[in-house]
Amino acid sequence: MLSMALAFMNLLPIPALDGGHVLFLLIEMIQGKPLSEKFLEKAQMVGFFILLALMVFIFGNDIFKLFK
């Protein structure tokens, strides 16, 4: 079950995950030209911070439930 949850999370369109890479490839296919490296780099950083915030939220929620 954990493996299925991780697979689903990996396909979310967050830039740092595989779903984000698929999204960028689809955008490139529609536009017909590649996205700029600067844009991709900034998108990866935003995706990383989204994942970091999600992890902090989940760990904080688990710790809060532990002491409740």
C-alpha positions in Angstrom: 0.0 0.0 0.0 2.9 2.4 0.8 4.4 1.7 -2.6 1.1 2.7 -4.3 0.9 5.9 -2.3 4.4 6.8 -3.3 3.7 6.1 -6.9 0.7 8.3 -6.8 2.6 11.1 -5.1 5.4 10.8 -7.7 3.0 11.5 -10.5 1.6 14.7 -9.1 2.4 17.7 -11.3 4.9 19.2 -8.8 8.0 20.3 -10.8 10.5 18.3 -8.6 8.7 15.0 -9.2 8.2 12.9 -12.3 4.7 14.3 -12.9 6.3 17.7 -13.2 8.7 16.5 -15.8 5.9 14.9 -17.7 4.0 18.2 -17.5 7.0 20.1 -18.9 7.4 17.7 -21.7 3.7 18.1 -22.6 4.1 21.9 -22.6 7.2 21.5 -24.9 5.2 19.3 -27.2 2.4 21.8 -27.5 4.6 24.8 -27.9 7.0 23.0 -30.3 10.1 24.5 -28.6 11.9 23.6 -25.4 11.4 25.6 -22.2 14.3 27.8 -21.1 16.8 26.4 -18.7 16.3 29.4 -16.3 12.5 28.7 -16.1 13.1 24.9 -15.5 15.7 25.7 -12.8 13.3 28.1 -11.0 10.4 25.6 -11.3 12.6 22.9 -9.8 13.3 25.1 -6.8 9.6 26.0 -6.3 8.8 22.3 -6.5 11.5 21.5 -4.0 10.1 24.1 -1.5 6.5 22.7 -2.1 7.8 19.2 -1.2 9.7 20.5 1.8 6.6 22.4 3.1 4.5 19.3 2.6 6.9 17.2 4.5 7.1 19.7 7.4 3.3 19.8 7.5 2.9 16.0 7.5 5.6 15.4 10.1 4.2 18.2 12.3 0.7 16.7 12.0 2.1 13.2 13.0 3.9 14.7 15.9 0.8 16.6 17.0 -1.3 13.5 16.9 1.3 11.6 18.9 1.1 14.0 21.8 -2.7 14.5 21.6 
